[in-house]
Amino acid sequence: MGIALNGHLSEGVYSNSLPRISVYFIIMLTQDRLKELLHYDEDTGMFTWIVSTARCVKVGDIAGSKNGKGYLHIMVDKRIYLAHRLAFLYVHGRFPEFTDHIN
């Protein structure tokens, strides 16, 4: 077992007398960070990229894809989020406790 920083596991150097521990840091996505990367159109409910975050992502591309249950999900900073939760964060500045995503 290694030490995880920002969600990545890395092997560390350990003394035989010390137990191995795993530390996992989760960096919460903020509204500011979301708005640095994506534009949300409240009229259409669509997210578009305003920054190219990978070779396959171009500025202006519609963000996200459907998961196995038919929900739109978007990968932001190597973490997958449901689009309706990102929409709530984008508009209200926090993640919802519960979101009705029918519309």
Residue pairs with C-beta under 8 A, 6 or more apart in sequence:
1 20
1 21
1 22
2 9
2 10
2 11
2 12
2 20
2 22
3 9
3 10
3 12
3 21
3 22
3 23
4 10
4 22
4 23
4 24
4 25
5 23
5 25
6 25
6 27
7 24
7 25
7 26
7 78
7 79
9 22
12 20
14 20
27 77
29 76
29 77
29 79
29 81
29 89
31 89
31 90
31 93
31 94
33 76
33 77
34 76
34 86
34 89
34 90
35 90
36 50
36 51
37 49
37 50
37 51
37 53
37 76
38 47
38 48
38 49
38 50
38 63
38 74
38 76
38 86
38 90
39 47
39 48
39 49
39 50
40 46
40 47
40 86
40 87
40 90
40 91
41 47
41 48
42 87
42 91
45 83
45 87
45 103
46 62
46 63
47 62
47 63
47 64
47 74
47 83
47 86
47 87
48 60
48 61
48 62
48 63
49 57
49 58
49 59
49 60
49 61
49 63
50 59
51 59
52 58
52 59
57 63
63 74
63 83
64 72
64 73
64 74
64 83
65 72
65 73
66 72
66 73
67 73
71 82
71 83
71 84
71 101
72 82
72 83
72 84
73 80
73 81
73 82
73 83
74 80
74 81
74 83
74 86
75 81
76 86
82 101
84 99
84 101
85 95
85 96
85 99
88 94
88 95
88 96
88 99
89 95
